Each structure stands twice: as C-alpha cells, then as structure tokens.
Amino acid sequence: MKNEHATAVIDAYLDADVHPVTHAILVEGPWGSGKTYFLEKIYEPDRQAKAKARGFYKTPFLFVSLFGVKTADDVEKRMHRAASPGEVAVGKTIGTIVSGGLEFLKIKDATKTTFDAIEKRAARRHVDYILVFDDLERVETGALGEIMGLVNSLITMGQRRVILVGDEAKLLEIHKDANWDEQNEKIVGRRARIEADVESVVRRSVEDVSDGPTKSFMKERVDVLIDLANRSHVENLRNLSWAIVNGARFVRSLLTDTEIREGHTDHVARTMLVVVATTLWYRSKKLSNEALGRLPSLSMTLAVGSMGRHNKREEEDPDTAVAKQFSEIFADLAVESPPLEYQRIIDFEASGILDDAEFTTWTKSQFGFGKGQSEPSWRRLWHSYERPMAHTDEAAEELAEELAKRTHTKRGPILHAAGLAIKHGKAGDIRLTNGAEVVSFFKSYIDELVANRSLEVNKIDPLPIEYESAAGLGFNSKDTPEFEEIYRYLTDKQADVEKVDLESRADEIVKEAEAGDLDALHKLNMMNDDLSRNPVLLGIDVDRMANLIANDVPALNVGSRLLAYRYHHGRHGEPLMTEIPWARKVYEAVIAKVDQWPEPHRYMSKETMEGLIRHYERGHDPEDQILPTPEDAEVNAKEADDRAATSA
C-alpha cells in the first residue's frame, strides 16, 4: 500500500491521548501529488470505516482551504462556512454576518432570541472536528505569520488536533520573508510526505463514474488504465483525475450506439486509452497542438526525412521530438493512427461538450462500423501497408473507381485522395488518376464538381488539425509542391462556390422583402453571419433596391437600418467594404425618389435616414462612408450652384 509511512504518522498523531509537546503535523508533497486527495478520499474514509466496523466514533475531519486568505479572521470565517454551510446560508437571508475572534454569528437584537441555539451550536461544532488546513503555501504573501499564530493558539490554548497541508518547497520559496523555519520549528512537530498514488486515484476516479455501463466497462479495464498512467509518468494527480473523466465521457458516447457497443468494444477501449493519454500529456504541457499535428503518419515522415541524410545527424524540431516520444511510450495504442481526431479531444478538454450522435456517426463512417457502413477506400488504402498486399490492390481499385465517378465532394477526402495519388505515383502506381498527371487530374476533378454544383462549400482556409489528425492519410504529402497546388486550387474554387451561394441567398432575401416581408432585410445585418461579412449585394440592381426601400415610410425605415448597420463594424480594406460604392448609389437613388414625396414626409424621412447612417459610420475612413462629409457636401452644393448659374 502506498503512503504507509504517512498513514502511520497521522495515526500516531490522532490516536495519542496526550502529546508530550503540543504540535500540529504537516502533510507535505509537491503540488498535484495528491495530498488533499489522500486525506479526503483515502485516509479519512478508511479511518471512519474501520472505526464504524469496531463500533467506535472517530472525530471527523473539517477541511478548510487557506487559498488566498489574508487574516486569521478569514480563516475563522471559512471554518464556520465549512462546518455549518446551511446555517451560513440561513444567516445571509436575515442579515447575519460572520466575524473573527471565533464570534461566528452576530445577529441583530430582533432575531437574537430565535438564533441563540444556532449560535451556541455553531461555536461548539468547531470542537467536534479535527482541523485540516489545506493549501498552506497559498495564503496571501505577508499573512503566513498571522495564520500560523492562529494555528498555534488552536493547538496550545484550544488543545485542538491540526493537520497542515502544503508543499514545503513552495512555502520556503513563496514565503521566504515569513521565516518559515522558525514558524515550523515552533508549531510543526511531525511530517508526513505524500507520494503520488496513481493506482488509488485511477481506481477511485473510475469508481466515481456516474454512468453505470461506462463504469462497468472501465472497471473491467482498470489495470490497463493504471499501467497507462504509470507509463505517463504522472506528476499531477489532478491531471490524472481529469484524464479519467475525459476518457469516461468518450466511452459513454460510444456505448450509446448499439452497433458499436455490441461489436466494437476494442475500438471503444482504444479510444478511451488514447483520450486518457492525450489528456494527461496535454494538461501537463508535454503536448501542444503543434506536436499533435506531427503525430499522424509520424513514422512515414521520419523515414522519408532520414532518406538522403546518410550518416549526418540533424536535430528534430521540438514538436516532432515530443510527438516521437509520445508515439514511442504509447506504441501499443498506435497513436499515429488514432481512433478519433486529436482536435476533438482538445475541444472537449476546453469545453466539456461532446455531441454523442455526431461522434458515433463519425466513428461508424470512418471505420465502417454497423450495417451499410464500410471503411472509406482512402483510409483503407493508407493503412494497407499494415495489411495483406491484396487489400492494397482492392482499396486502390475502389478509390480509382470512386475518383472516376467524382464520388468524393468534400474537402477532406479529396485532399486525402490527392495526397495518396502523389505518394503512389512516386512508386510508379498511377492507377488512382487513370494514368493522368496528378495535379491536372485533380484540377479537372474539382472543376467538374463546381460545374455540377456538388463541391462542398468550406470556409476554412488554413489546413486545420482536424484534417491532419485523421490518421495522416494523404496529408503525408502536404509538403510537396503538387499537394500545395491542388490544395490552393481547391480552396479558391470553394471560395468561389461560397460566394455564388451567398449571393444567391442574398437575392432570395431581397425577393422576400419585395413580396412584403420587409423584416427579411435584417438577415443581411446579423452579426458574424456570412451574409453580413461578405460583399454579397453587388449583384443586386441599384434601382431594384432603391425602388424597394423608397416604396413607403416603413420600407424606408428598414432600408435605412440596412445601410446604417451593415457597414458599421466593417474595417477599411475588408472585402465587405467593397460594397460602399454600391451603397452610395442606392442611397442617392433613394433620396432622388424620396424628394418626390409630399411634405412633411419628404423632409422628416430624409433627415431620419441621413442622421441614422451618419451616426453609424462615424469614425470610418472617408472611403468607407456612404454619405459625403460636410466638406464634400459643401463642395457639391457649390458646384451645383455654379452649374445652375452657368445655365442661367
């Protein structure tokens, strides 16, 4: 059993009827080593269970965090809140305040009689606990002396048993001006050092899983989890607890699908282990997004990179070195070909949100689980080097047929296929492109998808880790000029498709407004929407928009907001601002039509429209303003007067 020495030290301190010298004990160890976990989850439950079995009563622990405390009064308040949380809540509702000096409740005269019993019970309750002061090193700088003075008072005058919990190395470092040596010589009589108990944390964390099927699944594999945690060289047990929590959530998600649960438990187990290992290293700052991006197809990358070096030793970049270390330690998990995208793990780590339906659907489609599902040809082809040669030929022929039929319309599969074609082409295998040169083949492929309007719209420009992390696959060729050319061509074509699609949507919105739903125009002003960030109105005829806006006062109000709000957040040089000349023409055409309205409608409407637009374009570059500046307006008026005088 781990930490037997610590258990013995604490037992001796608590079981002694009298201490020859009054003292507290210090349970110490590095941050994250599991000091609090040991006391709260292991030592104290075991101590109480043994006492209960023998028919004895053991005074329970009262855990009080000292994190950020500034005075002894702060500590006393926290003691009360920890011992009497319900009474503190009641106290707040009647104006009760907690103060120092162990006067835990001050109650107004009007309610004092009602709460006399609570006050006495609360003060007495603090004697009914063994005090565990946690996070000792995290008290505010300059406050350690006063806090230790309170501890000294509790153990000498109050005859209390006090367990201090902290990292002594950090105490010496953070509170070097507080003379810790003198403090601890006077107050701390014994020390119990805690070592990271990986096995206990894993078993307890699995035991705490709330979902029944997930807990059963993980308990059957708890020894594997313990082995993985030990190989990870865990230094912070909080990170280990979080890793188990994350792993459990992905297991739960996969087990919701009957076909995965009943036929692919090995895949569920590998997913669990990859999630736990990745979370551990990521939380420990051993892994970064960049290093995770190196993992897929790492072996191939290292092999190709070493060719031609002969015996020259070249240093690997830090991210590749980390990825290599991770791959070597967890070689049995095949982390270079993970059962899920690494980015999904990182996203869950940040948010705690996992869409079960989306994740299980993705898993089944990628790995061919369930009825009507089969592993994609491009994935099978990439992994064929681990399988019989006949599988390679079968997958290559299937992918070639799919490419000939223009089956793949999404960005990821197209680029994977292109990368595989490049790699196979170097080996003299040109089946995937039916003998055609790779770049010209895929440009023609993309052009046909555009022509028949089947190319997927994709707004992502940089090559994202979610594509790279799909086990490497064709992205192993991403550093080649052929891949780069295909990638850029595809990106440009997708941008064109998106532009056409957005312009079509904008035209439909204008049609809705023309049909009577004026509020439809507000869809063109929605913040962070693609329609509001892109120049999609340039194809709308100026007179058509002006006729719509100047139809009547309600339409003018909506149109004024469109012109005022749409460009309010735009910045000089952004694509959206290329609409400004169009917007000026619309404004001028609307004003010309409103000039024909009878008074007072003409004057009031023009003033409102101009005032609204001018307010929202305040501070914009003159080139990005719809209305002329006052100086420009003055010049325009003078020019108009001059023209009139010349005509006369």
C-alpha angles and dihedrals in degrees: 000000000000121000094020090148092054090049091052093050093050093044091053092049095048098040097050113106092207132012115219087218120025110240148144124236127232121222102198142175140123122304110280095018090120104255096145091037090054094051098040103036104026116018101038097042090048092047093051093044092054092048092050091049089055094044094248131132119231122195105246127234122257109206114209120179116217093194107142098351114154104185143020087253089062090054093050091051091052091048090056094045091050094048099039110024093153093051091048089055091049090047092055091055093058098038097265114161129198117228139180132261090066090286091131101177129035109184129187115251092251092063102027095101092051093051102038091103092049091051093051093044093049094051092046092047093069089065089056093068141068103232117234111189107197131193093026093166091055099066113120115280109268094023100085094090094055093045092051088048089059091049090051091051091050095052098040106033098023096039088223128161108235128186115195118203123199151110105272093199089057091046090058091045102043099034100035090135093055094069095237092183091063093043095051094042090058100040112020113074103170138018131215115192117207121214121200107272100202096172095053092048093050093048093045093046091051090046089054093057105119100202109086101213091044092050092049091048093050095043089058088056100035093117090056090050091050091050091050092049092050091050089051091063091229114208100170116050092196087066089051092052090050091048091055090048091052093046091050092053093055091046090051091051095052093044090058088073113077096207093052093042094050101038111023111043090137089061090049091051093049090048089052093050095045090050092049094047093045093046092049094052095039093051090046090055090242092116128046132186088258093054091047088053089059095053102077109084090357094148092053091048093050092047094050092044093053093053112103094017091098105187097335113123115221124186116245118230112258095251093052090047091053092046090050092051092048091049093050096048093047098034091134089063093055089227090178087068100036123190090233139019114279090222089063089058092049092047091051091047088056099042110018088224123127124170104218097196094048094046096047092046090051092048093050093047094048098046101029097244120164136013116326092012128113132172108265114260093237091055092047091048093053093050094042091100085074093049138059115296091244088064090058092053092046093049093045093052092047093050091046090054092048091050091049089053092045089237098155115073102161126092098239099052092042092054093042090053092047092051092049091049090053092050095045090045090060087058091051095256108129098163094114093063095034090244096310124129108269102236096046090045094055094042088054089045091053093045091055091051089052092048093053092040094239100117111116115244111237124181097190113106105176116066099259128215092240089070095040092048095058087103095291096271114158093352087081083084094053094111093059120100090234093057092045091053093049091045093052093045091051092047092052093047092049089051089052091049091049091050092052090046093051093047089051091051091049090052090052090052092053089050089053089053092047089052090058106274097112092169088067087081089069087072086074091061102049110132117250093003118135090238091057096047101048133064097251100143099067090094093055110100111247095225091047092055092042092052089051095048097042094047093102142326096281091051091046091053092053092044092049090055091048092056094040101044101035097069099028095101096033119117128217111272096020116131091244091063091064084081092067096092088050091048091050091054091049091050093049092048091049092049090050089054095044089052086070093058119104121253137294088025094057096053097040094046095047092048092049094047094047094045094050095049094044091051094053097044093050110133094019122132109268088244089059097051123102095200121059115249116256088257091052090046090052091050091047091050091049091049090050091050091049091051090049092049092049091051091051 
